Amino acid sequence: MHYLQRNVFFIALFCFTVMSSCDWKTDTDEEPLEVLSALLYSTQSNLISLTYAEPTLFGSIFSQQISGVDGTMLDVENYSLQPTHFDRSWQACYLGVFSNLQSISAIAKEHGYGKYSGIAKVLTAQSLGLATCLWGDIPYSESFDSDELVLEPAYDNQKDIFVQVFQLLNQGIAELGEYGEQYHPVDEDIFFKGNSGYWIRYAHFLRVRFLLHLAKVNGFDELADEFNNEIFMEPGDAFIIDYEELQRPNPRGQYLSAHKSNLRASNVLLKILEEYDDPRLPKYFKQAGDSYTGNIPGEDNPNASTLADSQFSITSHITLASYTEWMFIKSEYLLRKGDVNAAEEAFANAVKSSLIDYDVYTKEWLETYIASVEFSLETLLVAKYTAMFLTPEAWLDWRRTGYPAIQPVASSAVPRRFLYPQTEYLYNSSNVPQNISTTTRMWIDPESKFNH
């Protein structure tokens, strides 16, 4: 039991060492497949739970899509954050995701399951990319990309982490292409039911998302080739996890429900929605009495509008990737490259797709909206911010671009990153970066690029 009080990496590495050192060789292939199936299901569930917990909720409060008015969410609203606020996310990432993925990779390699290996590489890239966007430098090469047990692993710099991310995606795409007809993990693969084609398309989508995150340091040129891949065909297309079909609770709905009484509509997003009589408004928020009321960030108004009931649903779907996000990224790329007409067309398709996502599309509203806005980078990014409701991407886009232009609470600055958890300061103090605040910039977030 004392292990629970030790360094999170000791626990994760201990589990990985035990699992990878076991003799998985059996007279048939049934046992390793059963283990792989269980690990894959667990890992994907843990990754979704991680993504749509603090990264989504804290990020949505930082970017002022929503407000926290009590409890922990009020701490987030007022930027009163301590390392302990981030222990859960760190442990979910390293214990619930990375350690499982290393076990999947080791078993798949030993038994020749190239398809599982390819899936593990894509999921590792996704998890690494999310973790480094939240924390910057993180442990990887000494903690999980090594056969040695290292109790106090060094931190890899963010630039090297992203090299690993793209290498893993490329390797995953190659393995899924080569072993695509191999045994199909169906029920246990809650992402794509073992469909290698979908996995390859998803990996290309992740490349685009992470290339966008790197745009402040690397520019936009590398995105060009990715748009030649037909990942999505038409507005409304998306990769989703249907929790009603799975007969499993939606983790985002569960996490939001746990904080339901402490969350309200932010005046920032509410004003944007009301300005254009946006039909997504009742999908996001619930009226307070006969009207919608937004909390002015920092005022902690318990009488402001709550989130819509549908946001707390445990049977609704979760979107992994969508035509909506894809088109917004393409529109920004085209606009920055000077192809305004093509950028505006992609922009209109992105907004249309978001409306379809929420089942509120009408041709009349879309035409009125497009005619009423002057197309610009700010218009595009504010529209994307509106569409990417309750996802980490809205906050990460704000950090990258400065849009929408939000005012910090009181005299503080809007947080740009997560703090390292208390567990790292306790058990890996010789390696964890020191003097890091929520406004300390990371490598992908230099001050001199773009407008922010």
Helices and strands as residue ranges (DSSP letters): G 2-5, H 8-21, H 30-51, H 54-62, E 66-68, H 71-77, G 83-86, H 87-91, I 92-98, H 99-111, H 114-135, H 158-178, H 196-213, H 215-218, H 223-226, E 238-242, H 243-246, H 251-258, G 260-262, E 263-265, H 267-275, H 281-284, G 309-312, E 317-322, H 323-336, H 340-357, H 363-372, H 377-387, H 392-401, H 422-427
